[in-house]
Amino acid sequence: MAEAEAAVDPRLVALGLATEIVIEFPEGTVEEDAVAAEVAPPPRPIAPPAKPVAPLPILVMPAAALVPPAPPPITYVAPRPVVPVADEVPVVMPEISKAPPDPRPLVIEAMPVVAPEPLAESQVLLRTAVILGRWPRPAELTLQQLGFRVAAPRPVAVAWNDVTAIEPGRAHVRVRTQSERIDLVVGIDGVAAPELNERFAAVLSEARDGALDLEGTAVHELQNATDALRDGFHATDDAFIPIALGGALSLLTLILALALPELLSFATRPSVPANAFLLEGRLAIVDPRVLIAAVGGAAAITALVARASLGAQAGSWARGTLRGWHIERPSIVAPLRRALALVFLSPAVAAAAFGLALVLALPSARVHATVDQLGVQRFGPLPAFDQSASWTEVEEIVATAVSGGGHPDGLAVLIRSIDGSTLTTQDLQVRNGTDRYFYDLTRKWRAQAVDTARH
């Protein structure tokens, strides 16, 4: 008997909502055969057995077949001879004319090399007059956002990044960079104002830090101190100061003019034994070297004494006088007052003039002569010009009449050597005796030397 299941949804069967329906057919009926044919799977086809595949034969080429064939022989063909043509017309090349050389020389103009700008243009913060360098040179300082510029014969442009230090000093404010040092001081009417160095350095420091404010404290303090300088000058503008400075300068100049010739002669005087004469050369008081040395030395001493005694008051008076702040009307005394102020502010220049004048006067002060029983020894401006002569080399000794306070005997002695050189007491003053005594003794020494040479 065959069974057949009805088409029922298995999910309904699982939920119990439906049941499987099984239909049974008796054996041998057509329905049973139909069901069996439907249920039984179809038979699988059987593949026939595979036939064995015979391997392909491998062709092996003989070794002689692997050798490449020899190349064909190379045949060289001789070139055909060139037969000249009888009627060939020669080709004539046209003559190229050359231009005459230019007699003018070849000038190559060199273009100037433009150096890169060390400081780029930026916003201007402040402009003021300054004095540049140790030697007074008026200039204009411009503070910018990226650096500062100084308009001078030798312009200066420095970026703030290159500034390593800003140092206020007694005479100036020193700005140090990576390659140089720049000395600046505020200038008022062309005259330096070192009293403002501290406040000026504060303004420069704020500009370097990028914090400069025109309405800030540093700028206001600098402006207030600048305005107070004029009031300070009028408070110290006393008539006693120029009188004291002028009197001290005049007195010291006179003393040095009288003393310098003697001091120079004493410093360059050679040592002389007791039985010898010294013919001494002495500079005159009116000698320009003596006068310059006297004025320079007196100016330096006066300035130093005034600085020590009057202090800042004298400096304020001197700078205000040079600026023309004196309230009196111009007179003949004004140039003298300005000269005194200039002398007070420049002691180093006065000392340099004093030293230079002394150096120039030393060669003339060294001109001396010594005369003893052995002969004459001359000392020239330099040791290379020194000369000596024995009495046998002296041609004659002559006395000449002169007048003057330096020759109380009324005569001067002239000693002439065989080589033509002369020595006279008219130019050189006799020490250790008078002209008359010098004349008699030198003639005696010469006569003794000549007699000894003859025998």
SVG drawing of the C-alpha trace seen along z (x, -y; Angstrom):
<svg xmlns="http://www.w3.org/2000/svg" viewBox="-7 -147 165 152">
<polyline fill="none" stroke="black" stroke-width="0.4" points="0.0,0.0 1.4,-3.4 1.0,-6.6 0.8,-10.2 1.0,-13.4 -1.2,-16.3 0.3,-19.7 -0.1,-21.2 2.1,-24.1 4.5,-22.6 4.4,-25.8 0.7,-25.3 1.4,-21.7 4.0,-22.8 1.5,-25.3 -1.1,-22.6 -3.4,-24.4 -3.3,-21.7 -2.6,-17.9 -0.8,-15.9 -3.1,-14.1 -1.9,-10.8 -3.7,-9.0 -3.2,-5.2 -3.8,-3.5 -4.2,0.3 -1.4,2.2 -1.5,2.7 -3.6,-0.3 -2.8,-3.0 -2.7,-5.6 0.0,-3.7 2.2,-3.5 1.8,-7.2 2.7,-8.1 5.7,-5.8 6.8,-7.3 6.4,-10.8 8.2,-10.0 11.1,-7.9 14.2,-10.0 15.3,-9.6 18.3,-7.3 21.9,-8.9 23.6,-8.4 26.7,-6.3 29.7,-7.8 31.7,-5.5 35.3,-4.7 38.0,-7.2 40.4,-6.0 44.1,-6.4 45.9,-9.3 49.2,-8.5 52.1,-11.1 53.2,-13.3 56.7,-12.6 59.5,-15.1 61.6,-16.2 65.3,-16.5 67.3,-18.6 70.8,-17.5 73.7,-19.5 74.8,-20.5 71.4,-22.2 72.0,-24.6 75.1,-26.3 74.2,-29.6 75.0,-29.8 78.2,-31.7 77.7,-35.3 78.1,-35.9 81.5,-37.3 81.9,-41.1 82.8,-42.4 84.6,-45.8 83.8,-47.9 86.5,-50.5 85.3,-54.1 84.8,-55.4 87.6,-57.8 86.6,-61.5 87.1,-62.7 87.5,-66.5 85.2,-68.3 87.0,-70.4 84.3,-73.1 83.9,-73.5 83.5,-77.1 85.4,-78.1 83.2,-79.5 84.4,-82.9 83.4,-83.7 82.4,-87.4 84.9,-89.4 83.6,-90.4 84.7,-93.8 85.6,-94.2 84.7,-97.4 87.6,-99.5 88.3,-99.1 86.7,-101.7 89.5,-104.0 87.6,-104.7 88.4,-102.4 85.9,-99.9 84.3,-101.2 82.5,-98.7 80.3,-100.5 80.1,-98.8 76.7,-98.9 76.8,-99.6 75.9,-96.8 73.0,-97.7 73.5,-96.3 70.4,-94.8 68.6,-97.2 69.6,-96.1 66.4,-97.5 63.1,-97.4 60.7,-100.3 58.2,-100.3 56.0,-102.5 57.8,-105.6 57.4,-106.0 59.6,-109.0 62.0,-111.5 64.5,-113.5 67.9,-115.3 70.9,-113.5 74.7,-113.8 76.4,-110.8 79.7,-109.3 82.4,-110.5 83.2,-113.5 80.1,-115.7 78.3,-115.2 74.7,-116.5 72.3,-113.9 68.6,-112.9 67.4,-109.7 64.2,-108.0 62.7,-105.2 60.7,-102.7 58.8,-99.6 61.5,-97.3 64.6,-99.3 66.1,-102.8 67.9,-105.0 70.4,-107.8 70.6,-110.3 74.3,-111.4 77.1,-111.7 77.6,-108.0 74.0,-106.7 73.2,-104.1 70.3,-101.6 70.0,-98.9 67.2,-96.4 66.0,-95.9 66.7,-92.2 70.4,-93.0 70.6,-95.2 72.2,-93.3 72.3,-96.0 71.4,-99.6 73.8,-101.1 73.4,-104.7 76.6,-106.3 77.9,-109.6 78.7,-111.1 76.4,-109.1 74.1,-106.1 75.9,-103.2 73.8,-100.9 75.6,-97.6 74.9,-95.4 76.3,-92.2 78.9,-94.0 79.4,-97.5 78.9,-100.1 76.8,-103.2 77.1,-106.2 74.1,-108.5 73.1,-111.5 70.1,-113.8 71.0,-117.0 69.4,-120.4 70.2,-123.3 73.2,-121.3 74.7,-120.8 74.7,-117.4 72.5,-117.0 74.1,-114.1 71.7,-114.9 69.0,-113.1 70.9,-109.8 68.9,-107.8 65.5,-108.8 66.7,-108.5 67.9,-105.0 64.5,-104.1 62.8,-105.3 65.2,-103.3 64.6,-100.2 60.8,-100.5 61.1,-100.9 63.3,-97.8 60.8,-95.8 57.9,-97.0 56.2,-98.7 56.9,-102.4 53.9,-104.6 54.0,-108.3 51.7,-109.0 53.6,-106.7 55.8,-107.4 59.2,-107.2 58.4,-109.7 56.7,-112.1 59.7,-112.0 62.1,-112.7 60.1,-115.6 59.7,-117.1 63.5,-116.7 64.2,-118.5 61.9,-121.4 63.5,-121.7 67.0,-122.2 66.4,-125.8 65.0,-126.6 68.0,-125.0 70.4,-127.1 68.7,-130.4 69.0,-129.4 72.8,-128.8 73.5,-131.7 75.7,-133.6 78.2,-136.2 80.7,-134.8 81.2,-131.6 82.6,-133.2 84.7,-135.6 86.2,-132.8 86.8,-130.6 88.4,-133.4 90.6,-134.6 91.9,-131.1 92.5,-130.4 94.5,-133.6 96.6,-133.2 97.5,-129.6 98.4,-130.4 100.8,-133.1 102.4,-130.8 102.9,-128.0 104.2,-130.3 107.0,-131.4 107.7,-128.0 107.6,-125.7 110.9,-127.0 112.8,-126.4 111.1,-123.1 111.9,-121.8 115.5,-123.0 116.0,-121.4 114.5,-118.1 116.8,-117.9 119.9,-119.3 122.9,-116.9 125.1,-116.3 128.1,-118.7 131.2,-118.3 132.3,-121.2 135.2,-122.3 133.1,-122.5 130.8,-125.0 127.2,-124.4 125.8,-126.4 122.1,-126.1 119.4,-126.6 116.1,-127.9 112.7,-128.4 111.3,-131.9 108.0,-132.7 106.4,-133.9 107.2,-130.6 104.0,-129.2 104.6,-125.8 105.1,-127.3 101.9,-129.4 99.8,-126.5 101.1,-124.3 100.5,-127.0 96.9,-127.6 96.1,-123.9 97.5,-123.0 95.7,-126.0 92.4,-125.1 92.6,-121.4 93.5,-122.4 90.7,-125.0 88.1,-122.6 89.1,-119.9 89.1,-122.3 85.8,-123.8 84.2,-120.4 85.5,-119.4 84.4,-122.7 81.2,-123.7 79.9,-120.2 76.8,-119.9 76.1,-123.7 79.1,-124.5 78.2,-121.9 74.6,-123.3 76.0,-126.8 78.5,-125.9 76.0,-123.9 73.3,-126.6 75.8,-129.3 76.7,-127.3 73.0,-127.0 72.5,-130.7 70.2,-130.8 71.9,-133.7 69.3,-136.4 71.6,-139.4 71.9,-141.2 74.8,-140.3 78.0,-142.1 81.8,-141.8 81.8,-139.6 79.5,-136.9 82.3,-135.3 84.6,-135.2 81.8,-133.6 81.2,-131.0 85.0,-130.3 85.1,-129.7 82.1,-127.3 83.8,-125.4 87.0,-125.1 85.1,-123.8 83.3,-121.1 86.5,-119.9 89.2,-119.2 90.4,-116.2 90.9,-118.3 92.9,-120.9 95.0,-118.1 95.7,-116.7 96.8,-120.2 99.1,-120.5 100.8,-117.2 101.2,-117.7 102.8,-121.1 105.3,-119.7 106.3,-116.9 107.0,-119.4 109.0,-121.6 111.3,-118.9 113.7,-118.8 114.4,-122.5 114.8,-122.3 117.4,-119.6 119.8,-121.8 122.7,-122.2 126.5,-122.2 129.2,-121.3 132.7,-122.8 135.6,-121.4 139.3,-120.9 138.9,-118.0 136.8,-119.9 133.3,-120.8 130.2,-118.4 127.1,-119.5 123.6,-118.0 121.2,-118.4 117.4,-118.1 117.8,-114.3 120.6,-112.0 121.5,-111.3 122.6,-115.0 125.0,-115.0 128.6,-116.1 131.9,-116.3 135.1,-118.1 138.5,-118.3 140.4,-121.6 142.7,-120.6 139.7,-120.7 138.7,-124.2 139.9,-126.8 139.4,-130.0 137.7,-131.5 136.3,-135.0 134.6,-137.5 131.9,-139.8 130.3,-142.8 126.6,-142.4 124.1,-144.2 121.3,-142.7 120.5,-141.5 121.7,-138.0 125.3,-139.3 126.4,-141.5 130.0,-141.6 128.8,-143.1 130.3,-140.3 129.5,-136.9 131.9,-134.1 132.0,-132.4 133.8,-129.1 134.3,-128.0 135.5,-124.5 137.6,-123.4 134.5,-121.8 132.7,-125.2 130.3,-124.5 129.9,-127.3 128.9,-127.6 128.1,-131.0 127.0,-132.1 124.7,-134.7 122.1,-131.9 123.1,-129.7 123.3,-131.0 126.6,-130.2 126.3,-128.4 129.0,-128.1 130.6,-131.4 130.4,-134.6 131.1,-135.2 134.5,-136.9 135.6,-134.0 134.4,-131.5 136.3,-133.3 139.6,-133.4 139.5,-129.8 138.5,-128.3 141.4,-130.1 143.8,-128.7 142.5,-125.2 142.8,-125.4 146.4,-126.8 147.4,-123.9 145.9,-121.3 147.6,-122.8 151.0,-122.9 150.6,-119.3 149.7,-118.2 152.8,-119.9 155.2,-118.2"/>
</svg>
